[in-house]
Amino acid sequence: MILHHYSLSPFSEKIRAMLGTANLPWQSCMTRELPPRPVLAALAGGYRKIPVAQIGADIFCDSRVIASEIAALSGKPELALESADDATQAYANETDLYVFMDVLTASATLTAARKMLATMSIRDFVGFFVDRIRIGTKAKVKARDPRQAKQRVLAHLQATELRLQSQPYLFGPQASYADFSTYHSLWIARDVAEWSAIKDFPRVMAWMDMLQAVGQGRRTDITAAQALQMARDVTPRAIAEAHQQDARIGQLVSIAPADYARDATVGRLVGVTPQRWIIARDTPDLGTLHVHFPQPGYTLRALAETH
């Protein structure tokens, strides 16, 4: 697996930590904090969220789909969201979106800003915030008032502290997808923003330390050119016949996130599973790529053919 990511990306940290628990080898391809990202545009089309994963000519968008691939590669089904019961899935979905937004709002600090500035140019630093403001104005999920966000985050921390009172992980004796959904936003609060309020929750602190202690898997750094060559050298993996029975197979479609950063990727629908859509993109430089998206939280639209 190749992971396209940047160092202070919270959802990338979610996947990096999961790769550690899975103890998998992986290849790191660093990208910019904001577009343009020509390599990812070549691989994933219009999709702009980070991280993106790649296995040859198969491209995986959204941390839920990436987690499912990690679960399959490592033989740890608990790392896939779809393996959880309905209550755990509801918790993870709420935490991935609304709690994440609240934590970003509540824990915004000058420390976080300084760390961001240390990783990019002043021009990109300014551009990053302009870009995120633009995303926010078009998002269907809006950031809450900072005071309300802080109250919700403190309540979330209290609930997490209670969950950890009688078990090592949030939903039992082993780490599951829900742990990493909770971890990545709190990582931003504690390790990046250095938000002092989190120190009042010792079990949460110890649980985060435990997730970090296993490391981030076996990482090898590669270049963007190497990642593109790996996509160019192979064809996408086969799609099971059972996943080609949808009436829309073969149609030209667009797929976009339904919440924020709602830029669409266009291609032909070639696979439908209970949890994901797969579209084929025929590119002049890389050949045919299969791009995988989760169904929950995404919108698929049929497009008119042009001749």
N, C-alpha and C positions, 0 to 999 in steps of 0.2 A: 504494500500500500504506500502510495505517495500522498503526503498531506501538504496542501497549499495553504499557508497560514502566515500570520505575523505574530510577533512575540507578545503583545499586549491585547490580543484578541481573546475575549472571555470564552466564546464558544470553541475557539481553538484550544484553549486551556482545558476545557471540558474533555475534548477528544485526546489531548496529550496525556492527561491523567488516566483516562480510560485505557489507552495503549499501555500505560504502566501496569495497571491492574491485570490486563490481558497478557502482559509480558511478550508483546509482539515486536518483531523487527519492522521498521518502517523507514521511509525516506522522506526527508524534510526538504520542501521547496518553498523558500520564503517569498512573500509577495508584499506589495505596498498596502498601506493602511486605507487607501482610497483609490478609486479609479483615476486614470486609466490603468487597467491591468491587462495588457495584451495577451499574456499567456492564458489567463483564465477566460478571457473573451474568446480565444481560439478553442478552448476546451469545452466551456459550459455555455457559450452564447451570451445572452443578456443577463443571466443570473449574476448577482453581485455580492451576495452574502459570503462571509468567511466563517469557517474553513470550507474548502472543497477537497474531496479525496479522489484519488485516481488509481485504478488498477488497469494498466495497459490502456486500452481504448474505451474502457468503461469509466464514466465520470459520475461521482456521487455528491449530490447537493443536499445540504441540510444535515445537521448533526444527528438527527434521528436515523437517516439512511446510513450515514457513516457508522453509527453505533451498531446497526444491524450487521454491517459487513465485518466489523470487529468481532461481534459475537460469533458469527459463522467461522471466521478464521481461527479464533481462539478456542472454540468449543465451550464458550461461556454464554449460554442463552439468556442469562439474567441481565446481560448488558444491552439487550435489545428491548426497546420499549414495548413492542407487541407481545413479548413474553410475560409481561406483568398482568396482574388482575385489573379490573376496571377502576377500582379505587386508586391504585398506584399510578395507572396511566393518567387519570384525572389530576392527581397531585403533580405529576411530572409536567403535564401540559401547562398547568397554572403557574408552576415555578419557572419553567422555561421562558414564559412570556411576561406575565404580569409582575411576578416577584422580581424577575430580572430587571424590568424597567424601573421598578421602585428602588431597587438597590443602586442602580446607576444614578438615579436622582438623589437619593439620600446620602450617598457616600462620595459625592463630587467634592474633591479637595484640591488644594494647590499642589499637594504632593503628587497626586495622580497626574496633574497637568505637567509638572516638571519632569516626571518620568516619561511621559509621552513625548515631550519636546526633546528629550535626550535621545530618542530613537528615530527622529525625523527632522527634516529641515524646517526652518521657520515658515517657509512658504507652504509646505505640506501640512504643518501643524495648523495654520490658519485655514487651509483648504479642508482639512479634516472636519473642523467644526462647522464650516459653511456647508459641507456635504451632509453632515448629520442633521443640521437644521433643515435642510431641504428635504431630507428623508422624513423628518418629523412632521413637516407641513402636509405631506401626502399620505402619512400613515393612517391606518384605520384604528390603531391602538395608540392613544395619546399618553404622554408622560403626565403623572399626577402632580398636584401641588407638593412642593418639597416637604412641608410639615406633615401632610397626610402620608406621603411616601415613607418618611422616617418612622411614623407610628406603625405602618404596615410591616416594615422591615423588622422593627423590634418585636412585633408580635410573631413574625415568622421565625426569628431567632429563638424566642421563648418556646415556641412549638417544637422547633428542631432540638433544643436542649432537652425537652421532655421525652422526645422520641428516643434519644440516645441514653436515657436514664437506665434502661434495662437491656439494651442490645448494642452491639458494636457499630451497626450500620442502621440506616433509617428504617428499613423494612425487614430486618432480620439479621442472620449471622454472616451474610456475605454482601459485598457491594453490588448494587444493581444500578440500572439506568437512573433511577430516582436520586441516588446519591450524587451522581455527577451533574444532574440538573440543578441540584441545590448547591453543589460545590462551586461551580464556575462563577456565579455572580458573587458569592461570598469571598472568593479569591480576589476579585476586583476590589471588594470593600476592604479586606484585610491586608492583602499582600501588595496591592498596587496603590490604593488610596490611603492605606494605613488609617482607616477609620477606627477611632479608639473604642467606640461603643461595643464592638464585637468582642473585646477582651472580657466583657462581663459575662460571657457564656463559655465557661471552661470546657464543657463537654464538646461543644461545637469546635472550639479551638483544637482539642485533642483529636477529634475526628478528622479535621482538615489535615492535621499533621500526619495522621495515619495514612490518609490517601496519598499524601505527597511522599511519604517515606519509601514507597515501592518504586519511585522513580517514574520515568516517562517512556518505558520500553527501550528497545534497542534502536536508536536513531542514527541514521546516516544522512549527511547533507548532500544534496545534488543540485545541479543548476537547472534553470528554466529550460535551457536547450536540451538537457538530458530528459526532462519530463516530457517535452514535446516529441522527442525521438522515440520514447517508449510508447507513446500513443500512436505514432506513425508506423511502427514496426509490426503491429499486431492488428487483428480484427477483434471486434467486441465479442464477449463470451456469448454462447448460445442461449436463447430464451426458450424455456420449456413450452411445449405445445399447449399445455393447459393455461399458460399465461398469454396466449394469442387468440383467445376466443371472443374477446370483447368486440361488439359490432363496430366500434370506432377504429379498430386496428387498420393502419394504413392511411388514416386521415392526417392532413396537415393541421397541427394544433399549436397553441401557445400555452405554456405553463408558467405561473408566477406565484410568489408568496402572497397570501391573502392579508397579512398583517402590516408589514413595513418593508421598505426596499423592494417594492413590487415590480421590479423590472422583469420582463418575460423572456423566456427562451423558446425558440420556435424550432419545430422539427416534426417528423412523422411518428405517430404513436405506433410502437412496435411491441409493447408488452404492458400488461395490466395484472398486478397481483392484488391481493386484499389490502396491501399496505402501500404500494407504490405504483407510479407510472414510469414507463421507460420510453424515451423518444430517441429517434435516430437523427443525427445531424450529419449531412454529407458536406464535408469541407474540402476545399481545393488543396490544402497543404497537408492535412492529416488523414484524409480519407474519411471513412464512416466512423462516427463516435456514437456510443449509446450513453445518454444522460439520464440518470435516475433521480426521481423526486418522490418525496412522501406524498400520499394522498391527503392526509389530514393537514390542514393549514395552508393548502395550495389550491389554486383555481386553474382548471383546464378549460380552454375555449377552442372550439373548432374554427378554422380559418378558411376563407374562400380560396380556391385554387386560382393561380394566375398562369396564363399561358402566353 
